[in-house]
Amino acid sequence: MIHHIAQELMARPLMSVFSHRAYVRSACCCLLLVLVWSMSFLFTGLEFSDYALADTAPPSPANNPTLNQAKRLIDADQAEEALTILRRFLATSPKPDLLDDTYLLLGAALYRAKQHGEALKFLRQLETEFPNSEVADRGKLMQARVHAAMGNIDLAMPILTGLRNLSKDDRTKREALQLSGSFYAQKKDATRAIQAWLDEVALGTDDQAEDVRARIQALANETSDKKALEQLAGFEYSACCWRLRLLGRKSVSTRDGSQDTGVYLQLELTGLASVGSAADALVAGAIRGYERPATKP
């Protein structure tokens, strides 16, 4: 635009000094208007970005020094120190927008300190007073942990099922699936435990998927049936013209692990015949490479 105006000025050499100055002033005014108009777009864009950030990143406990310090202490497994700070902070009647985070941190610290009853009190306050809070689902997850720590897995499972189905936060859903799998494993329900962990893989990273595979492998090793499919024991006695074999056998006969037990006795007369169960044939079929002893002449 500046180049265009310069061309117009050069195209009018016969204009009076007064007209020339008036034209220059008009051109400067136009340039000023263009500059102001451009800057308005710049500031409007910045304001929009801040508004979008405010929607997607609401205030967190880290914005409050006291709550942030308490969280660091909980992560460092210093629950008692965190409780002291949080109780003093709660006694100051903090603003309502900090209460939900305070209740959640109190619940986590009390859980770490094994004060489960009081932990549930604050976590239920969070659920009742702030049902739409951004940390409400985290509070429910903590409730499930507390119930399980108190030995009430049956109370924890419905909470986790609700989070798995209704939570909009992938991290919360993934942790709910992880806990569900762990609790199913405690209840000796390996099938549901593995299914929950497999569902967890889709919501995590490659490293987290590797952790899931390790958990499944550990569960499979722990719950696998280490009973032998078949056991054989026996002895054989031979004389000049006869041979006696006694064999005991225990084997798995059904898919649920039921076992059958059998005793086999065989008498063999040299050069004639054998009487009883064919114990030698049974051993030969069960043990690869077994060869029937040669009969003495």
ABEGO torsion letter per residue (X at the ends): XAAAAAAAAAABAABBAAAAAAAAAAAAAAAAAAAAAAAAAAAAAAAAAAAAAAAABBBBAAABAAAAAAAAAAAAGBAAAAAAAAAAAAAAGBBAAAAAAAAAAAAAAAAAAGBAAAAAAAAAAAAAABAABAAAAAAAAAAAAAAAAAGBAAAAAAAAAAAAAABABAAAAAAAAAAAAAAAAAAGBAAAAAAAAAAAAAABBAAAAAAAAAAAAAAAAAABBABBABBBBBBBBBBAABBBBBBBBBBBABAAGBBBBBBBBBBBBBGBBBBEBBAAAAAAAABBGBBBBBBBX
